[in-house]
Amino acid sequence: MRRIALLAPALFVTLLSGCASDVRNEALTRTTNGYASSVRWNDWESAQSFLDKDYVVEHPLNSVEQGRLGQLRVTGYDDGAGPRADGEDDAVQIVQINVVNINTQAERTVIDRQRWHYDREKKKWWLMTGLPDFSPK
């Protein structure tokens, strides 16, 4: 009987931590799907709402970058296997984005390496790496 009494609290704590992890994973899936939808539909204003606030302050989107985004149409967004954990509150995802320049009709592929961070206080995932870099290489 004593063993059961000792095992019950341990099992309860394990179940609670699993639930927290599930909530965080579900939030990550919703967040990355929402971000992907914004990018797919060229809704860059909405896509910016997923960015970490400190990142936005340090890397404001200038008029040249806004103009470049306005000349592109996303034709494909492949997130492969989706995000994978990279620490307790971080996840990484490699996305292949196909874009067409509406002026030249030239299509190219951009690889976007995303790093997501979970804010435990706000219970929200933030993109730490900014919008995809579509600048010509």
N, CA, C and O atoms as a GROMACS GRO file, in nm:
protein
  548
    1MET      N    1   0.081  -0.119   0.000
    1MET     CA    2   0.000   0.000   0.000
    1MET      C    3   0.086   0.126   0.000
    1MET      O    4   0.053   0.227  -0.062
    2ARG      N    5   0.199   0.117   0.073
    2ARG     CA    6   0.288   0.232   0.079
    2ARG      C    7   0.346   0.262  -0.059
    2ARG      O    8   0.364   0.378  -0.096
    3ARG      N    9   0.376   0.156  -0.136
    3ARG     CA   10   0.430   0.176  -0.270
    3ARG      C   11   0.332   0.251  -0.359
    3ARG      O   12   0.371   0.340  -0.434
    4ILE      N   13   0.207   0.214  -0.350
    4ILE     CA   14   0.104   0.281  -0.430
    4ILE      C   15   0.094   0.427  -0.388
    4ILE      O   16   0.082   0.516  -0.473
    5ALA      N   17   0.100   0.453  -0.257
    5ALA     CA   18   0.092   0.589  -0.208
    5ALA      C   19   0.211   0.672  -0.256
    5ALA      O   20   0.196   0.792  -0.281
    6LEU      N   21   0.327   0.610  -0.270
    6LEU     CA   22   0.444   0.682  -0.320
    6LEU      C   23   0.442   0.697  -0.471
    6LEU      O   24   0.491   0.797  -0.524
    7LEU      N   25   0.388   0.601  -0.540
    7LEU     CA   26   0.384   0.606  -0.686
    7LEU      C   27   0.279   0.704  -0.739
    7LEU      O   28   0.299   0.764  -0.844
    8ALA      N   29   0.171   0.720  -0.669
    8ALA     CA   30   0.062   0.806  -0.716
    8ALA      C   31   0.108   0.951  -0.739
    8ALA      O   32   0.079   1.005  -0.846
    9PRO      N   33   0.176   1.015  -0.645
    9PRO     CA   34   0.222   1.153  -0.670
    9PRO      C   35   0.322   1.161  -0.786
    9PRO      O   36   0.318   1.255  -0.866
   10ALA      N   37   0.409   1.063  -0.796
   10ALA     CA   38   0.506   1.063  -0.905
   10ALA      C   39   0.436   1.050  -1.040
   10ALA      O   40   0.472   1.119  -1.136
   11LEU      N   41   0.338   0.964  -1.047
   11LEU     CA   42   0.262   0.946  -1.170
   11LEU      C   43   0.184   1.073  -1.204
   11LEU      O   44   0.177   1.112  -1.320
   12PHE      N   45   0.127   1.136  -1.105
   12PHE     CA   46   0.052   1.259  -1.125
   12PHE      C   47   0.142   1.370  -1.181
   12PHE      O   48   0.103   1.439  -1.276
   13VAL      N   49   0.260   1.387  -1.125
   13VAL     CA   50   0.354   1.488  -1.173
   13VAL      C   51   0.397   1.458  -1.316
   13VAL      O   52   0.408   1.549  -1.399
   14THR      N   53   0.422   1.333  -1.345
   14THR     CA   54   0.459   1.294  -1.481
   14THR      C   55   0.348   1.325  -1.580
   14THR      O   56   0.375   1.378  -1.688
   15LEU      N   57   0.226   1.295  -1.544
   15LEU     CA   58   0.112   1.324  -1.632
   15LEU      C   59   0.096   1.474  -1.653
   15LEU      O   60   0.068   1.517  -1.765
   16LEU      N   61   0.113   1.553  -1.548
   16LEU     CA   62   0.101   1.698  -1.561
   16LEU      C   63   0.208   1.755  -1.653
   16LEU      O   64   0.179   1.841  -1.736
   17SER      N   65   0.330   1.708  -1.638
   17SER     CA   66   0.437   1.759  -1.725
   17SER      C   67   0.412   1.718  -1.869
   17SER      O   68   0.445   1.793  -1.961
   18GLY      N   69   0.356   1.602  -1.890
   18GLY     CA   70   0.321   1.558  -2.025
   18GLY      C   71   0.212   1.644  -2.085
   18GLY      O   72   0.216   1.675  -2.204
   19CYS      N   73   0.115   1.685  -2.004
   19CYS     CA   74   0.007   1.772  -2.052
   19CYS      C   75   0.062   1.908  -2.092
   19CYS      O   76   0.023   1.964  -2.194
   20ALA      N   77   0.153   1.962  -2.011
   20ALA     CA   78   0.214   2.091  -2.044
   20ALA      C   79   0.289   2.083  -2.175
   20ALA      O   80   0.284   2.175  -2.256
   21SER      N   81   0.359   1.974  -2.194
   21SER     CA   82   0.433   1.954  -2.319
   21SER      C   83   0.338   1.944  -2.437
   21SER      O   84   0.365   2.000  -2.543
   22ASP      N   85   0.225   1.873  -2.420
   22ASP     CA   86   0.126   1.862  -2.527
   22ASP      C   87   0.069   1.998  -2.562
   22ASP      O   88   0.052   2.029  -2.680
   23VAL      N   89   0.038   2.079  -2.463
   23VAL     CA   90  -0.017   2.213  -2.486
   23VAL      C   91   0.084   2.296  -2.565
   23VAL      O   92   0.048   2.365  -2.660
   24ARG      N   93   0.210   2.289  -2.525
   24ARG     CA   94   0.316   2.365  -2.592
   24ARG      C   95   0.333   2.314  -2.736
   24ARG      O   96   0.348   2.395  -2.827
   25ASN      N   97   0.330   2.183  -2.757
   25ASN     CA   98   0.345   2.128  -2.892
   25ASN      C   99   0.227   2.164  -2.981
   25ASN      O  100   0.245   2.196  -3.099
   26GLU      N  101   0.106   2.161  -2.926
   26GLU     CA  102  -0.011   2.200  -3.004
   26GLU      C  103  -0.004   2.349  -3.040
   26GLU      O  104  -0.041   2.387  -3.151
   27ALA      N  105   0.044   2.431  -2.948
   27ALA     CA  106   0.059   2.574  -2.975
   27ALA      C  107   0.163   2.596  -3.085
   27ALA      O  108   0.146   2.684  -3.170
   28LEU      N  109   0.270   2.516  -3.084
   28LEU     CA  110   0.372   2.528  -3.189
   28LEU      C  111   0.313   2.492  -3.325
   28LEU      O  112   0.338   2.560  -3.424
   29THR      N  113   0.237   2.386  -3.330
   29THR     CA  114   0.175   2.345  -3.456
   29THR      C  115   0.081   2.453  -3.508
   29THR      O  116   0.085   2.488  -3.626
   30ARG      N  117  -0.003   2.506  -3.421
   30ARG     CA  118  -0.095   2.615  -3.462
   30ARG      C  119  -0.018   2.736  -3.510
   30ARG      O  120  -0.054   2.798  -3.610
   31THR      N  121   0.088   2.771  -3.438
   31THR     CA  122   0.166   2.890  -3.471
   31THR      C  123   0.239   2.873  -3.604
   31THR      O  124   0.232   2.962  -3.690
   32THR      N  125   0.307   2.761  -3.623
   32THR     CA  126   0.379   2.742  -3.749
   32THR      C  127   0.283   2.729  -3.867
   32THR      O  128   0.315   2.774  -3.978
   33ASN      N  129   0.166   2.670  -3.845
   33ASN     CA  130   0.066   2.663  -3.952
   33ASN      C  131   0.013   2.802  -3.987
   33ASN      O  132  -0.006   2.834  -4.104
   34GLY      N  133  -0.012   2.884  -3.886
   34GLY     CA  134  -0.058   3.021  -3.909
   34GLY      C  135   0.045   3.104  -3.983
   34GLY      O  136   0.012   3.179  -4.074
   35TYR      N  137   0.170   3.089  -3.942
   35TYR     CA  138   0.279   3.162  -4.008
   35TYR      C  139   0.292   3.116  -4.153
   35TYR      O  140   0.305   3.198  -4.244
   36ALA      N  141   0.288   2.985  -4.175
   36ALA     CA  142   0.298   2.932  -4.311
   36ALA      C  143   0.184   2.985  -4.398
   36ALA      O  144   0.206   3.019  -4.514
   37SER      N  145   0.066   2.992  -4.344
   37SER     CA  146  -0.048   3.045  -4.419
   37SER      C  147  -0.025   3.191  -4.456
   37SER      O  148  -0.054   3.232  -4.569
   38SER      N  149   0.026   3.269  -4.365
   38SER     CA  150   0.055   3.410  -4.393
   38SER      C  151   0.156   3.423  -4.506
   38SER      O  152   0.139   3.505  -4.597
   39VAL      N  153   0.262   3.343  -4.500
   39VAL     CA  154   0.365   3.349  -4.604
   39VAL      C  155   0.309   3.301  -4.737
   39VAL      O  156   0.333   3.364  -4.841
   40ARG      N  157   0.236   3.191  -4.736
   40ARG     CA  158   0.180   3.136  -4.860
   40ARG      C  159   0.092   3.237  -4.932
   40ARG      O  160   0.090   3.242  -5.055
   41TRP      N  161   0.018   3.317  -4.855
   41TRP     CA  162  -0.073   3.415  -4.914
   41TRP      C  163  -0.010   3.552  -4.927
   41TRP      O  164  -0.080   3.651  -4.950
   42ASN      N  165   0.122   3.560  -4.911
   42ASN     CA  166   0.194   3.688  -4.925
   42ASN      C  167   0.140   3.795  -4.830
   42ASN      O  168   0.144   3.914  -4.863
   43ASP      N  169   0.091   3.754  -4.716
   43ASP     CA  170   0.041   3.848  -4.616
   43ASP      C  171   0.155   3.877  -4.519
   43ASP      O  172   0.161   3.823  -4.409
   44TRP      N  173   0.245   3.964  -4.562
   44TRP     CA  174   0.368   3.989  -4.486
   44TRP      C  175   0.340   4.064  -4.356
   44TRP      O  176   0.414   4.048  -4.258
   45GLU      N  177   0.236   4.145  -4.354
   45GLU     CA  178   0.200   4.215  -4.231
   45GLU      C  179   0.159   4.114  -4.124
   45GLU      O  180   0.201   4.123  -4.008
   46SER      N  181   0.077   4.017  -4.163
   46SER     CA  182   0.037   3.912  -4.070
   46SER      C  183   0.157   3.827  -4.030
   46SER      O  184   0.171   3.789  -3.914
   47ALA      N  185   0.244   3.796  -4.126
   47ALA     CA  186   0.362   3.714  -4.096
   47ALA      C  187   0.451   3.783  -3.994
   47ALA      O  188   0.512   3.717  -3.910
   48GLN      N  189   0.458   3.916  -3.999
   48GLN     CA  190   0.541   3.990  -3.903
   48GLN      C  191   0.487   3.978  -3.760
   48GLN      O  192   0.562   3.993  -3.665
   49SER      N  193   0.359   3.951  -3.746
   49SER     CA  194   0.302   3.940  -3.611
   49SER      C  195   0.354   3.817  -3.537
   49SER      O  196   0.337   3.806  -3.415
   50PHE      N  197   0.416   3.724  -3.608
   50PHE     CA  198   0.473   3.604  -3.547
   50PHE      C  199   0.617   3.626  -3.499
   50PHE      O  200   0.673   3.542  -3.428
   51LEU      N  201   0.676   3.741  -3.538
   51LEU     CA  202   0.816   3.767  -3.504
   51LEU      C  203   0.832   3.812  -3.361
   51LEU      O  204   0.746   3.880  -3.306
   52ASP      N  205   0.943   3.773  -3.301
   52ASP     CA  206   0.980   3.816  -3.167
   52ASP      C  207   0.989   3.968  -3.166
   52ASP      O  208   1.050   4.027  -3.255
   53LYS      N  209   0.931   4.030  -3.066
   53LYS     CA  210   0.926   4.178  -3.058
   53LYS      C  211   1.065   4.240  -3.054
   53LYS      O  212   1.087   4.344  -3.116
   54ASP      N  213   1.158   4.178  -2.984
   54ASP     CA  214   1.295   4.231  -2.979
   54ASP      C  215   1.360   4.223  -3.117
   54ASP      O  216   1.434   4.314  -3.156
   55TYR      N  217   1.332   4.116  -3.191
   55TYR     CA  218   1.388   4.103  -3.325
   55TYR      C  219   1.336   4.214  -3.416
   55TYR      O  220   1.412   4.272  -3.494
   56VAL      N  221   1.208   4.244  -3.405
   56VAL     CA  222   1.147   4.348  -3.489
   56VAL      C  223   1.211   4.484  -3.460
   56VAL      O  224   1.236   4.562  -3.552
   57VAL      N  225   1.238   4.512  -3.333
   57VAL     CA  226   1.301   4.639  -3.296
   57VAL      C  227   1.443   4.647  -3.353
   57VAL      O  228   1.484   4.751  -3.404
   58GLU      N  229   1.516   4.538  -3.343
   58GLU     CA  230   1.655   4.535  -3.390
   58GLU      C  231   1.667   4.526  -3.542
   58GLU      O  232   1.768   4.569  -3.599
   59HIS      N  233   1.566   4.470  -3.609
   59HIS     CA  234   1.570   4.450  -3.755
   59HIS      C  235   1.440   4.499  -3.818
   59HIS      O  236   1.362   4.418  -3.869
   60PRO      N  237   1.415   4.631  -3.816
   60PRO     CA  238   1.290   4.679  -3.875
   60PRO      C  239   1.290   4.655  -4.027
   60PRO      O  240   1.394   4.657  -4.092
   61LEU      N  241   1.172   4.631  -4.080
   61LEU     CA  242   1.156   4.606  -4.223
   61LEU      C  243   1.160   4.741  -4.294
   61LEU      O  244   1.070   4.824  -4.277
   62ASN      N  245   1.266   4.764  -4.374
   62ASN     CA  246   1.278   4.893  -4.442
   62ASN      C  247   1.199   4.894  -4.573
   62ASN      O  248   1.146   4.791  -4.615
   63SER      N  249   1.193   5.009  -4.637
   63SER     CA  250   1.111   5.025  -4.758
   63SER      C  251   1.163   4.940  -4.874
   63SER      O  252   1.084   4.894  -4.956
   64VAL      N  253   1.294   4.920  -4.882
   64VAL     CA  254   1.350   4.836  -4.989
   64VAL      C  255   1.302   4.692  -4.972
   64VAL      O  256   1.260   4.628  -5.069
   65GLU      N  257   1.309   4.641  -4.850
   65GLU     CA  258   1.264   4.504  -4.823
   65GLU      C  259   1.114   4.490  -4.845
   65GLU      O  260   1.068   4.390  -4.899
   66GLN      N  261   1.037   4.591  -4.805
   66GLN     CA  262   0.892   4.588  -4.828
   66GLN      C  263   0.862   4.586  -4.978
   66GLN      O  264   0.773   4.514  -5.023
   67GLY      N  265   0.936   4.666  -5.054
   67GLY     CA  266   0.918   4.667  -5.199
   67GLY      C  267   0.952   4.533  -5.261
   67GLY      O  268   0.883   4.487  -5.351
   68ARG      N  269   1.059   4.471  -5.212
   68ARG     CA  270   1.100   4.340  -5.264
   68ARG      C  271   0.992   4.235  -5.236
   68ARG      O  272   0.960   4.154  -5.322
   69LEU      N  273   0.938   4.238  -5.116
   69LEU     CA  274   0.831   4.144  -5.083
   69LEU      C  275   0.708   4.166  -5.170
   69LEU      O  276   0.638   4.070  -5.205
   70GLY      N  277   0.681   4.290  -5.205
   70GLY     CA  278   0.567   4.321  -5.290
   70GLY      C  279   0.582   4.271  -5.432
   70GLY      O  280   0.483   4.258  -5.504
   71GLN      N  281   0.705   4.243  -5.475
   71GLN     CA  282   0.731   4.194  -5.610
   71GLN      C  283   0.731   4.042  -5.619
   71GLN      O  284   0.750   3.986  -5.727
   72LEU      N  285   0.710   3.977  -5.508
   72LEU     CA  286   0.717   3.831  -5.505
   72LEU      C  287   0.581   3.767  -5.483
   72LEU      O  288   0.495   3.823  -5.416
   73ARG      N  289   0.564   3.650  -5.541
   73ARG     CA  290   0.447   3.567  -5.514
   73ARG      C  291   0.497   3.430  -5.474
   73ARG      O  292   0.574   3.366  -5.546
   74VAL      N  293   0.453   3.386  -5.359
   74VAL     CA  294   0.493   3.255  -5.309
   74VAL      C  295   0.414   3.150  -5.387
   74VAL      O  296   0.291   3.155  -5.393
   75THR      N  297   0.486   3.055  -5.446
   75THR     CA  298   0.423   2.948  -5.523
   75THR      C  299   0.434   2.812  -5.454
   75THR      O  300   0.370   2.715  -5.496
   76GLY      N  301   0.514   2.805  -5.348
   76GLY     CA  302   0.527   2.680  -5.275
   76GLY      C  303   0.588   2.704  -5.138
   76GLY      O  304   0.674   2.791  -5.122
   77TYR      N  305   0.544   2.626  -5.041
   77TYR     CA  306   0.594   2.636  -4.904
   77TYR      C  307   0.598   2.494  -4.850
   77TYR      O  308   0.495   2.435  -4.819
   78ASP      N  309   0.718   2.439  -4.838
   78ASP     CA  310   0.734   2.300  -4.794
   78ASP      C  311   0.810   2.299  -4.661
   78ASP      O  312   0.929   2.329  -4.656
   79ASP      N  313   0.738   2.264  -4.555
   79ASP     CA  314   0.801   2.261  -4.424
   79ASP      C  315   0.855   2.123  -4.388
   79ASP      O  316   0.886   2.096  -4.272
   80GLY      N  317   0.866   2.037  -4.488
   80GLY     CA  318   0.924   1.904  -4.467
   80GLY      C  319   0.853   1.828  -4.357
   80GLY      O  320   0.731   1.810  -4.360
   81ALA      N  321   0.929   1.784  -4.260
   81ALA     CA  322   0.874   1.707  -4.148
   81ALA      C  323   0.819   1.798  -4.038
   81ALA      O  324   0.774   1.748  -3.934
   82GLY      N  325   0.823   1.927  -4.059
   82GLY     CA  326   0.775   2.021  -3.958
   82GLY      C  327   0.882   2.055  -3.857
   82GLY      O  328   0.998   2.016  -3.872
   83PRO      N  329   0.844   2.128  -3.753
   83PRO     CA  330   0.942   2.170  -3.653
   83PRO      C  331   0.989   2.053  -3.567
   83PRO      O  332   0.916   1.955  -3.546
   84ARG      N  333   1.112   2.066  -3.519
   84ARG     CA  334   1.163   1.965  -3.427
   84ARG      C  335   1.222   2.037  -3.306
   84ARG      O  336   1.275   2.148  -3.317
   85ALA      N  337   1.211   1.974  -3.193
   85ALA     CA  338   1.259   2.033  -3.067
   85ALA      C  339   1.410   2.055  -3.073
   85ALA      O  340   1.484   1.974  -3.127
   86ASP      N  341   1.452   2.167  -3.015
   86ASP     CA  342   1.593   2.200  -3.004
   86ASP      C  343   1.614   2.262  -2.866
   86ASP      O  344   1.649   2.380  -2.854
   87GLY      N  345   1.591   2.183  -2.764
   87GLY     CA  346   1.592   2.233  -2.627
   87GLY      C  347   1.450   2.233  -2.575
   87GLY      O  348   1.356   2.200  -2.647
   88GLU      N  349   1.435   2.271  -2.450
   88GLU     CA  350   1.304   2.263  -2.387
   88GLU      C  351   1.204   2.364  -2.444
   88GLU      O  352   1.087   2.332  -2.464
   89ASP      N  353   1.249   2.486  -2.469
   89ASP     CA  354   1.158   2.591  -2.516
   89ASP      C  355   1.193   2.642  -2.655
   89ASP      O  356   1.152   2.752  -2.693
   90ASP      N  357   1.266   2.564  -2.731
   90ASP     CA  358   1.305   2.606  -2.865
   90ASP      C  359   1.274   2.496  -2.966
   90ASP      O  360   1.273   2.378  -2.933
   91ALA      N  361   1.250   2.539  -3.087
   91ALA     CA  362   1.226   2.446  -3.197
   91ALA      C  363   1.288   2.506  -3.323
   91ALA      O  364   1.298   2.628  -3.336
   92VAL      N  365   1.328   2.420  -3.413
   92VAL     CA  366   1.384   2.464  -3.541
   92VAL      C  367   1.305   2.397  -3.652
   92VAL      O  368   1.247   2.290  -3.637
   93GLN      N  369   1.305   2.465  -3.765
   93GLN     CA  370   1.233   2.414  -3.881
   93GLN      C  371   1.304   2.466  -4.006
   93GLN      O  372   1.341   2.583  -4.013
   94ILE      N  373   1.322   2.380  -4.102
   94ILE     CA  374   1.381   2.421  -4.230
   94ILE      C  375   1.271   2.413  -4.334
   94ILE      O  376   1.210   2.308  -4.356
   95VAL      N  377   1.246   2.527  -4.399
   95VAL     CA  378   1.137   2.540  -4.494
   95VAL      C  379   1.193   2.576  -4.631
   95VAL      O  380   1.282   2.660  -4.643
   96GLN      N  381   1.139   2.513  -4.732
   96GLN     CA  382   1.174   2.547  -4.870
   96GLN      C  383   1.058   2.630  -4.926
   96GLN      O  384   0.944   2.585  -4.929
   97ILE      N  385   1.090   2.752  -4.970
   97ILE     CA  386   0.988   2.843  -5.021
   97ILE      C  387   1.020   2.872  -5.167
   97ILE      O  388   1.130   2.914  -5.201
   98ASN      N  389   0.922   2.850  -5.254
   98ASN     CA  390   0.936   2.884  -5.396
   98ASN      C  391   0.865   3.016  -5.419
   98ASN      O  392   0.751   3.035  -5.376
   99VAL      N  393   0.932   3.108  -5.486
   99VAL     CA  394   0.875   3.239  -5.515
   99VAL      C  395   0.895   3.274  -5.662
   99VAL      O  396   0.991   3.231  -5.725
  100VAL      N  397   0.802   3.353  -5.714
  100VAL     CA  398   0.812   3.405  -5.850
  100VAL      C  399   0.817   3.557  -5.840
  100VAL      O  400   0.737   3.618  -5.769
  101ASN      N  401   0.911   3.617  -5.910
  101ASN     CA  402   0.917   3.762  -5.921
  101ASN      C  403   0.812   3.802  -6.024
  101ASN      O  404   0.818   3.758  -6.138
  102ILE      N  405   0.715   3.884  -5.984
  102ILE     CA  406   0.603   3.916  -6.074
  102ILE      C  407   0.648   4.002  -6.192
  102ILE      O  408   0.578   4.007  -6.293
  103ASN      N  409   0.762   4.068  -6.182
  103ASN     CA  410   0.811   4.152  -6.293
  103ASN      C  411   0.884   4.069  -6.397
  103ASN      O  412   0.870   4.094  -6.517
  104THR      N  413   0.963   3.973  -6.355
  104THR     CA  414   1.045   3.895  -6.448
  104THR      C  415   0.991   3.756  -6.473
  104THR      O  416   1.034   3.688  -6.566
  105GLN      N  417   0.896   3.713  -6.391
  105GLN     CA  418   0.839   3.577  -6.397
  105GLN      C  419   0.945   3.469  -6.370
  105GLN      O  420   0.925   3.352  -6.403
  106ALA      N  421   1.056   3.509  -6.310
  106ALA     CA  422   1.161   3.413  -6.274
  106ALA      C  423   1.126   3.350  -6.140
  106ALA      O  424   1.092   3.419  -6.043
  107GLU      N  425   1.134   3.217  -6.136
  107GLU     CA  426   1.106   3.146  -6.012
  107GLU      C  427   1.237   3.102  -5.949
  107GLU      O  428   1.333   3.067  -6.018
  108ARG      N  429   1.240   3.105  -5.818
  108ARG     CA  430   1.357   3.055  -5.745
  108ARG      C  431   1.313   2.998  -5.613
  108ARG      O  432   1.200   3.018  -5.568
  109THR      N  433   1.404   2.926  -5.552
  109THR     CA  434   1.377   2.860  -5.425
  109THR      C  435   1.465   2.922  -5.318
  109THR      O  436   1.584   2.946  -5.338
  110VAL      N  437   1.405   2.946  -5.203
  110VAL     CA  438   1.477   3.001  -5.088
  110VAL      C  439   1.461   2.901  -4.973
  110VAL      O  440   1.352   2.850  -4.948
  111ILE      N  441   1.571   2.875  -4.904
  111ILE     CA  442   1.568   2.790  -4.785
  111ILE      C  443   1.563   2.883  -4.664
  111ILE      O  444   1.650   2.968  -4.646
  112ASP      N  445   1.460   2.866  -4.583
  112ASP     CA  446   1.440   2.949  -4.464
  112ASP      C  447   1.463   2.863  -4.341
  112ASP      O  448   1.388   2.769  -4.314
  113ARG      N  449   1.567   2.895  -4.266
  113ARG     CA  450   1.599   2.823  -4.142
  113ARG      C  451   1.538   2.900  -4.026
  113ARG      O  452   1.587   3.006  -3.988
  114GLN      N  453   1.431   2.846  -3.972
  114GLN     CA  454   1.354   2.913  -3.869
  114GLN      C  455   1.391   2.861  -3.730
  114GLN      O  456   1.413   2.742  -3.710
  115ARG      N  457   1.396   2.953  -3.637
  115ARG     CA  458   1.414   2.918  -3.495
  115ARG      C  459   1.297   2.978  -3.420
  115ARG      O  460   1.273   3.099  -3.426
  116TRP      N  461   1.226   2.893  -3.349
  116TRP     CA  462   1.109   2.934  -3.272
  116TRP      C  463   1.141   2.921  -3.123
  116TRP      O  464   1.210   2.828  -3.081
  117HIS      N  465   1.090   3.016  -3.044
  117HIS     CA  466   1.111   3.013  -2.899
  117HIS      C  467   0.977   3.027  -2.828
  117HIS      O  468   0.893   3.109  -2.866
  118TYR      N  469   0.959   2.946  -2.725
  118TYR     CA  470   0.834   2.948  -2.647
  118TYR      C  471   0.848   3.041  -2.528
  118TYR      O  472   0.937   3.024  -2.446
  119ASP      N  473   0.759   3.139  -2.520
  119ASP     CA  474   0.753   3.231  -2.407
  119ASP      C  475   0.656   3.169  -2.306
  119ASP      O  476   0.534   3.172  -2.326
  120ARG      N  477   0.710   3.116  -2.197
  120ARG     CA  478   0.628   3.047  -2.098
  120ARG      C  479   0.528   3.141  -2.029
  120ARG      O  480   0.417   3.102  -1.995
  121GLU      N  481   0.570   3.264  -2.010
  121GLU     CA  482   0.483   3.360  -1.943
  121GLU      C  483   0.360   3.392  -2.028
  121GLU      O  484   0.248   3.395  -1.977
  122LYS      N  485   0.380   3.414  -2.158
  122LYS     CA  486   0.269   3.448  -2.248
  122LYS      C  487   0.208   3.325  -2.314
  122LYS      O  488   0.105   3.333  -2.382
  123LYS      N  489   0.274   3.211  -2.294
  123LYS     CA  490   0.229   3.084  -2.353
  123LYS      C  491   0.215   3.099  -2.505
  123LYS      O  492   0.112   3.066  -2.564
  124LYS      N  493   0.323   3.149  -2.565
  124LYS     CA  494   0.319   3.178  -2.708
  124LYS      C  495   0.456   3.151  -2.771
  124LYS      O  496   0.560   3.174  -2.708
  125TRP      N  497   0.454   3.102  -2.894
  125TRP     CA  498   0.577   3.080  -2.970
  125TRP      C  499   0.608   3.203  -3.053
  125TRP      O  500   0.518   3.265  -3.109
  126TRP      N  501   0.737   3.238  -3.061
  126TRP     CA  502   0.782   3.353  -3.140
  126TRP      C  503   0.891   3.309  -3.237
  126TRP      O  504   0.977   3.228  -3.203
  127LEU      N  505   0.886   3.363  -3.357
  127LEU     CA  506   0.989   3.337  -3.456
  127LEU      C  507   1.107   3.430  -3.429
  127LEU      O  508   1.092   3.552  -3.429
  128MET      N  509   1.223   3.372  -3.405
  128MET     CA  510   1.341   3.448  -3.364
  128MET      C  511   1.430   3.487  -3.482
  128MET      O  512   1.523   3.567  -3.465
  129THR      N  513   1.404   3.433  -3.600
  129THR     CA  514   1.495   3.451  -3.713
  129THR      C  515   1.443   3.547  -3.821
  129THR      O  516   1.509   3.566  -3.923
  130GLY      N  517   1.329   3.605  -3.801
  130GLY     CA  518   1.278   3.703  -3.896
  130GLY      C  519   1.212   3.638  -4.018
  130GLY      O  520   1.205   3.516  -4.031
  131LEU      N  521   1.165   3.725  -4.107
  131LEU     CA  522   1.102   3.680  -4.231
  131LEU      C  523   1.208   3.616  -4.319
  131LEU      O  524   1.327   3.640  -4.300
  132PRO      N  525   1.166   3.534  -4.415
  132PRO     CA  526   1.262   3.472  -4.507
  132PRO      C  527   1.344   3.578  -4.582
  132PRO      O  528   1.293   3.686  -4.612
  133ASP      N  529   1.468   3.546  -4.610
  133ASP     CA  530   1.556   3.639  -4.682
  133ASP      C  531   1.543   3.611  -4.832
  133ASP      O  532   1.597   3.513  -4.882
  134PHE      N  533   1.472   3.698  -4.902
  134PHE     CA  534   1.452   3.682  -5.045
  134PHE      C  535   1.548   3.767  -5.127
  134PHE      O  536   1.536   3.774  -5.249
  135SER      N  537   1.644   3.832  -5.060
  135SER     CA  538   1.737   3.917  -5.134
  135SER      C  539   1.817   3.833  -5.233
  135SER      O  540   1.852   3.718  -5.204
  136PRO      N  541   1.847   3.891  -5.351
  136PRO     CA  542   1.925   3.815  -5.450
  136PRO      C  543   2.063   3.782  -5.395
  136PRO      O  544   2.126   3.863  -5.326
  137LYS      N  545   2.108   3.664  -5.424
  137LYS     CA  546   2.239   3.619  -5.376
  137LYS      C  547   2.344   3.638  -5.483
  137LYS      O  548   2.461   3.606  -5.461
   0.00000   0.00000   0.00000
